[in-house]
Structures are given as structure tokens and as C-alpha cells.
Amino acid sequence: MQCYNSTCLSPTIGVAPQIFASALQFFAATQCLLSEKPVPDADVRNLEKFDFIIVGAGTAGSILANRLSAINDWSVLLIEAGDDEPVEAKIPVLNSALLKNKKYDWAYQTAPNGKNNLANKNESVNWPRGKILGGSSNLNAMIYVQGNDEDYKNWYDAGNKEWSVEEVRRCFRKAESFQDMKALENPVISNHYGHNGPLIINTFNSTYGYSKKVLCAWDEMGIRNVEDLNEANVMGSGIMRATAADGIRQSHNRAYLNPVVTRKNLKIMKNSFVTKILIKNLSKTAYGVEVRRKTRKYRLLAGKEVIISAGAINSPQLLMLSGIGPREHLRAKGISVVVDSPMVGQNLQDHILLPIPIYGDEPGEKSVADQQFAVIQYLYNRTGSLAENRVANVLAFYSENKNATYPDFQSHLHIIWKNDSNLRNLLGNIYNYKDQVVNPIVKMNQKHAIYMHAFNLLHPHSKGNISLVSNDPYDYPIIHNNYFSDPRDLESAVTGIKMLTKVVNTTYFRSVRAFLGRMEWPACNVYELDSREYWKCVSVNMSVTVYHPVGTCMMGPDPTTSVVSSRLKVHGVNSLRVIDASIMPNITSGNTNGPVTAIGERGAELVIEDHMRASESRNIGERNAELDIEDYTINK
């Protein structure tokens, strides 16, 4: 409408403008309903002692703080480098608003290698990680994928006997409170999920019908539609489940921390950076941490365990800064070696993301009125487009072998309306592409909508690594993602991409005159569009991350090939565990926040089991000692 920026010229007696102004004031005030009391910042004394110290209040750390502090006799300290989440974190459509904001995002970048990502600014990929209560569960796209049974069978078969498929599935159910009312009517789906856990799992309600049309297209091309992707063992296509409900993100601090912040045996330190794990040299026992909070330094002590839950980048960094890591690397950085652990920082795995632009006649341009009404709708009852993910609410999992039970590939989907003002930010800021890539796509979007298929290779053979720049904990570590360092990955990715581009031949996409667009880059423009050589070139130069780094403190039975045991105890150090995404031996099928939830729940169980068993053993020993004294007295 042309009148938005015009002056109102109609005569009035003042009543109507007063009503309108009052309504606007009401809607402006409703944003306060999203606000919550900040988590109390604990008053901690230097040399204060706790039973457990947990480093990192992200997905796994929040779970651990909840579960361990449920035992009244245990004192727990949770330390987080970041602060409470801002209101933007709670609004689903703003899931990317916190990215590259260094108050809430570590904002890591991968190291350039002169071969990959030449189409990215500085030849580097943005790797966001949450520096905030709830960690990356407050930055991610809220997509809840459990993974495939074979993922966990592989862990178990590698010697990790605490991680059978049955145990992992039980831990998913323990965490979940599945609340999709329609899906609950199906007993098979209902039985698959848990119903009494802290973490709400629900489904985004799509305001527009385009994602369902894409689902039909995927089904037509052989990626069959299923009622529930998790119940179908993440094979096929369907509506995604999400950690969101009632128009609000259900982050792990919201699910696990907020309900228990008043527990007297739980303290939470915010804006506090752990710089070192304290370890006794002779006994190789962790007994606390060094922490910096603003200008003050603390040494805080742990009577039972130190648990590192700082994520796949920060956890190996902290271990190495504390003297646990590859001997020669530590010595080169001037760090005294406590334990030579060669796999710390190694085995880095990630899911690449490659955008595949499919142009079409629909949908058209969003009107200003629609966009502004969506804001009012959200403020009124938490519905509308602001209550949805910016990514379309559908996913596809598929394999080269049509009869496979284990997925090779995944696709997310961005439905980008014609002349979308957010497109340049997505391509140039989030994906970090140079203008040579961004400008042609933005220009095409002025006349065409885009069905941006975001392709993911699920099980890469390529492994990266995390290494230290120096012994200064404030120096960001070096991230070598090593995408496509194993040539098998490039061949496999191209196969998966070419399967996906066939979507243009389906009934719906033909109806909107869809066509595959070119990702412009000089080195790739010489190749025929959709040829294998073209996609190899694009993959090497433009693949970014879908934010799933794992594996840098992998679990396994052998200290020379793993960092932690199956019970997540650090090899060679007593009273120290790592419990987060870094312990995965192999990356799971799909989005990783769900599996990290299961890791947090299972890790908490292992900690509790070990200490309860030790306590029972001590009690039995004490009773036996009393019986021995009694027996001695009687015999005497």
C-alpha cells in the first residue's frame, strides 16, 4: 500500500487515533511477556570447594547441572563464559540474529588453506558456537533429529559398551516431552518419544503451503514421505520436529536450568572464563579449575569431579591448555605435558552445507502489510511467521542406494520469496560468500523465488582438527575443517547433489517453471551446469558448515586412538570427564543437538552410577570393618 509513508489527511475528532495509538502501545508492551528473570549470578569465594564443577552451560552442561544437583548431598558449580540469552533468542524466526554477535557467539572462523572455500570472504567459513546460557541450543535452528540406529551401533561396536542403541534411545525418551497433539494420535509415533522429560519437542506450523508442495515433489522423485522422520530412523522426507513450543524456542537452559536455579546446592557463574584445569602432577587427578571473571582470578576446587562440557572447539582447547594433548604440540606452545593424549583436538567432523538454487515463479513478493501484520500476530498470540523457523519446516534424508536403511545425504530447505530483503544477509553474512557469488543470485531473486536446497553430506571420511595458536587461553584456536580432504567425500557429495537437482522435473516444480540456477564463480563457470565437474568445483569452493562440529575428544577404549573412555573419563587423568558433542567417535545422521541431548543425559547417568557405586562400596567396607571389630571382640 502506498499510504504507509504518507501523512493521514482525513479529518478526525481524535477518538479513532486514540484507539489506534492505544492498540499500538499495547502491542509494544507485549514484548515484555517474553522477558524472564535473569539467572542469579552466584557469589563464589576463591578456593571454594564443590563436589562437581561443570565447565560450560550449553546443551550438555545444562543437563548435567540439573541431574547432578537433583542429589541433595552433592554441591554443583556450573561455569559459563557467556550471559543470559536476549529476547531475540526466544523468537524462532530470529534464530540467526545472534550469529557473529560476539557477546553471544564465539564467532569462530576456519583457517584458510589456499585450496578450499576460495569463494568465501578471507577463504574462511564462519563457525558459530554459543557463548550463552544454553549454548548453541540458543543459536541453532531448533531442528530435532535423533539420528539413525546405525550411528549408535557403530559407537557400540567400536568398544563403547555404555552406548548401545537401546541405551541411547532410552536417554532420548528420558529427555523428551513430546507435545504434537496430532502426532500423539498415532500410537507408533507416540511410543517412539518420551512424554515426561524436561525438553519440549513439538512441530512448527507452517503459515504457507509451499513446503508441503516440496514434500510432494520429494516423494515423487523417490524420497518417500514419512509421518515422522525420527520414528522412520531418519530415512525419507517429512515435517521436522523442533525444540520449540507456543511460538518460543525451547533451549536447554530453559528446559533444564531455569526450573532448578533456586536449588541451594547449585551455583551458576556467568561471564566467567575457565582458563585451566587444575591437576595434581603425581596422582594425575583433577581437583579444580582456574577462572577469570571480569578482573578477578579464582581457583575453585572440586572434591569429586571436574566435567568439561564446553563443546567440540572449546573442550579440546581447554584440555590442551591444561597439559592434556599431543606431546609435541603442547611443548611447541610452551605447555607442560601432564598426559600425552595424541587424539585431543583430532577427529574433527562436520556436516557441510552447499546451497543449490532452484528458481521458480512462486511464491511472489511479500507485501509490507503481511510482514508487519506477522509481527502484530506474534505479539498477540505467538503465532504467524515469527513463530516459525527461518528454514522451511521440512527435511529430506536419502541415499544413493534406493533400498538403503542408512542415509548418506540430507537436505534442508530455504523458501526465499521473490525480492527477499534477507537474501543478501544469508549469502554474504551467514554463508560469508564474496560479492561475485552473492550479486548474481540477489539479481535473479528480483524476478524469481528461490527454493534453496541446502545439501548436507552426512558421513564424511574427511577429518579436521583443532590446534592451539599459543598458550594464551584468550587466543582462539586454529580450526582446520579439512572439507573434502578425502576424495571419496567429493565423489559422494556430487552424487547426492545431482540426485537432488532432479527435483526440477517433478510435477510441482514444472508447474512453477522451475530451473536450476548457477552458483557463479570464475573457476566453476567453465563447466557445464549440473555436470559432475561443475559440482566438484562448487563444492570445493563454496561448501560451508551447517553448524555440527563433533568428535575432537572422541570416546573409545584405547588411549592412543581416543580421548575419553566409554564412561567419558579422560584417559590418564582421574576425576576428569568430557561430556558434550566432542566425545562422538563418528558424527550422527542429521542435526546434532538432539544426539548431544542424549549424550548429556547418558553422561549424567554414568557420573551418578560411578559415585553411587563408590559410595555403596565405602558403606559396605565400613560395615565390614564394624563386623570385623565385633567379631574380634567376641572371639577375644
VENFEN-V122281 format. One record per run of one state. SS is the DSSP state (A for helix, B for strand, O for the rest). FROM is the first residue (numbers start at 1). LEN is the number of residues. If there is no record, write none. Layout:
# VENFEN-V122281
[[SS/FROM/LEN] [SS/FROM/LEN]]
This chain:
# VENFEN-V122281
[[O/1/1] [A/2/4] [O/6/9] [A/15/20] [O/35/14] [B/49/7] [O/56/3] [A/59/11] [O/70/6] [B/76/4] [O/80/3] [B/83/1] [O/84/3] [A/87/4] [O/91/1] [A/92/3] [O/95/10] [B/105/1] [O/106/2] [B/108/2] [O/110/10] [B/120/1] [A/121/3] [O/124/2] [B/126/2] [O/128/2] [B/130/1] [O/131/1] [B/132/1] [O/133/2] [A/135/4] [O/139/4] [B/143/2] [O/145/4] [A/149/9] [O/158/7] [A/165/11] [B/176/3] [O/179/2] [A/181/4] [O/185/2] [A/187/6] [O/193/6] [B/199/4] [O/203/7] [A/210/11] [O/221/4] [B/225/1] [O/226/10] [B/236/4] [O/240/1] [B/241/2] [O/243/1] [B/244/2] [O/246/2] [B/248/2] [O/250/2] [A/252/9] [O/261/5] [B/266/4] [O/270/2] [B/272/9] [O/281/4] [B/285/9] [O/294/2] [B/296/13] [O/309/2] [A/311/11] [O/322/2] [B/324/2] [O/326/1] [A/327/6] [O/333/6] [B/339/2] [O/341/7] [B/348/2] [O/350/2] [B/352/9] [O/361/7] [A/368/14] [O/382/3] [A/385/3] [O/388/6] [B/394/5] [O/399/10] [B/409/8] [O/417/6] [A/423/8] [O/431/2] [B/433/1] [O/434/1] [A/435/11] [O/446/3] [B/449/9] [O/458/6] [B/464/4] [O/468/10] [B/478/3] [O/481/6] [A/487/19] [O/506/1] [A/507/5] [O/512/3] [B/515/2] [O/517/15] [A/532/11] [O/543/1] [B/544/2] [O/546/4] [B/550/1] [O/551/4] [B/555/1] [O/556/8] [B/564/1] [O/565/4] [B/569/2] [O/571/3] [B/574/1] [O/575/1] [B/576/3] [O/579/2] [A/581/3] [O/584/9] [A/593/43] [O/636/1]]
